Amino acid sequence: MLYRIITLVGGLVFVVALFALLWFFCKKFLEHHGVKEQSSDRAMVLATWTFAGIAVGLVFAVVGSFVLGPWAFYRTLRGHDVPVSDAAAIWWGFGIVVLSLGITAAGFFGFLALVGAY
């Protein structure tokens, strides 16, 4: 029973870590493209919608997160008037999603191995 509680709490921590990674990479993306004013708030909006796209994509199929996450990033980015082409915005979104999910998944599998659940 204790391992189940530890695993549940660890899973929640990694969900928060995924969102934090998305926010960090979105903020770096905006700063790289010259957005200086309200970059933290804009990154929060980008990360929130990208996270929502990933979450909905994970419900339908794992592959869906790699489609809906970048699409949500692209659609949200269009509202922020960042000077990036459509194709570049989609590829940046895909890269942010892949990197964030990869880091989080690697950490979570390491955590599961550490507690003996994997």
N, C-alpha and C positions, 0 to 999 in steps of 0.2 A: 504494500500500500504506500509506503514511504517513497518508493521509486516512482510510482505513478504521480504522486504530488510533485516530486522534484522534476519529473519530465514535463508535467503540465506547466509549472512555473518557468522552467527553462524554455519551453516553447513560446510562452508569452514574452519572455525577454528577447528571444530571437525575432519575434514579430516587431517589437519596438526597434530592435537593431536594424531590421530591414528598412523600416520607415526612416530611421536616422541616416542610413546609407543613401537612400533615395534623395533625402533632403540635401545631404552634403554634396552629392554628385550634381544635383540640379543647381545648387548654388554655385558650384565651380563652373558649370556650363554657362550660367548667366554671366558670371564675372568674366569668363573667357570671351564672351561675345559683347562685352562693353556695357552691360547693364549694371549701373552703380546705385541708382536710387531704389530704395525698397527691395534690394536683392533678397534679403531674408524672407520677406513676406511673399514675394513672387516665387521664391524657391519652395516655400511652404505650400502654395497653391499647386505648383507643378508636381511636387512630391505627393500631395494628397490625391490628385487625380490619377497620377501614374500608379500609385499604390492601389487605388480603387480598381483600375484596369487590370492590374496583376491579380488582385483578389478575385474578381469576377472570372477572369481567365482560368484561375486555378480551380474554381468550382466546376467548370465545364470540362476542362481537360488541362493537363499541365502545359501543353503546347499553347493553349489559349492565352496564357499569361504573356507569352512572347509576341503575341499579336495585339491583344487589347492594351497591354502596358505601353508599348511604343505609340499606339494609336492615341491613347489618352494623353500622353506626353505631347504629341504633335498637335492635337486639337487644343489643348490648354496653351501651348506655346504660341499658337496663332493669335490668341487674345492678348498677348503681351507685347506685340510689335517688336520682336527680336529679329534683327536683320539676318535671317538664315533661310536658305532655300527649303522648299518642302521636303525634298529628298534627304538633305542633310539633317533636318529636324527629325525625320523618321529614323535615320541611322543613329543619330545621337541618342534618341529615346531607346532604341534597341540596345545600344551599348550600355546605357545606364541600367536598363532592366537586367541584362545578362550579368553585368558585373555585380550589381547589388544582390541578385538572387544567388549567384555563384559563391560570393563571400559568405552570405548568410547560410546557405546549404552546407558548405564545408564546415563552418563553425557548429552548426546544429548536429551534423553527423559525428563530429568530434565529441560534442557534448553527450550524445547518445552512447557512443563507445565508452566514454568516461564513466557514465553511470551504469553501464552494463546492459543497456536496453537494446543495443544494436549488435 
